[in-house]
Amino acid sequence: MTTRQLEALCRGWPGVTVDIKWGADLVFSVAGKMFVITPVEGGRLTFKVEEERFLELTDQPGIIPSPYLARSHWVGVIEPWRFATEELAALIRTSYGLVRARLTKKMQAALGPWPPEQDT
């Protein structure tokens, strides 16, 4: 998944903002809470996954527990070319949903309805 594909996927979702942190990482957030990180030049992807899928995913080649964020069930996809764009898009959408679900009910209501499924 390229940076352009990632931006196209996430930009239309309610409450999503994109900024550069740590000098060279694009950080996608919902209501100020991060849900996916990638270097500006692309390459690896880092995002939150469901607790029950964490070990399953990190057992796959090309995916590692994310440094500093693994205890919160974040993974790093260090070899994204191993995965179909659709598979990565589904994982990123799940990450958005997990982070959004942790927002206050008031904030969730202010964001509006969940984004519809879309093609990548």
N, C-alpha and C positions, 0 to 999 in steps of 0.2 A: 504494500500500500504506500503510495507516494504521499508527500505532504499535501499536495493539491487535492488528492482523493480524500484525505482525512479532513481537510477543511470543508470540502463539499459535503461530506457526510454529516459533520457536526454543526456547521454554522447556522442552519435553520432550526435547530432544536431550541425550545424555550429556555431562556436564561443563560445560554452559552456565551462565554466570552473567550477571547484568545489573546494571550500576551506572551511576551518573551521574559523568561526568568533565568537566573543564573548565567546570564550572558549569551547563551546559545540554545536554549530549549524553548520550543513552542509549548505552552501549557494551555490546555482547554479546560475550562471550569464551568460549573453550573452554580449560579448564585454565589460565586466566589470560592467554591470548593472544587479542587482539581479532580478530573476523571480520566485524562489521558495526557501523556507527555511524549514528545518526540524532539530530536534535535532539529534545528532550523533547516539543516541540509538534508533531513530525512534519515532513513535507516531504521534504527531500533524504535520500538514502541513500548511504553510503560503504561499500565492501566490496572484498575481494580477488578478482581474477579470474585465470584461467589466462593465462600469459604469451602464448600464441599467440592469444588472443582480445582482448588489451588494445587493440591498434590498431583492430581491427574495431569494438569497442564504443565507443571514444572518437571514432570517426568518425561515430557516430550523433548526431543532434540530441538534446539533453537529457542527454548523458553527457560528462563531462570527466575528464581525468586528475586524480586527487585531489591537492590541494596537500599537500606534505610526504610523501606515501605513494606517489606515482606510480612511483618507482623500484622499489618492491616490488610493482608491478602492481595498485594499488588504483585504483578509479574512483569518481567522484562522480556519482550520478544526481540531477541538479539539477531535472529535470522528470519526476518519477515518474509523473505522470498520462499520459504518452505510452506507457507500457508496461502490459501486462496483469499483473495480480497474479500469475498463474501463472508468467510469464516472470521477474519479479523474485524470486519464491520459489525458482525453480530456480537463479538466479544466487547467491542467498544460501546455499542449500544447498551449492553448489559452493564458495563461500567458506569455509564451515564445514569442508568436506572438505579443502580445501587447507591450512588452518591446522592442522587435526587431524593431517594426514599429516606435518607438520613436528615434531610432538611425539616424544618418545622412544618407543621400542617399549614400554617398561615402562608409560609413561603411557597410551599408546593401549590397551594391554591392560586397564589399570585402568578405563578408560572403558566398556569393554564393546563390544557390537556397534554397528554404525552404525545410526542411526535409520531406521525404515522410511519409504518414500515416504508422504506424506500429502497430502490435499486442503487447499487454502487457503480 
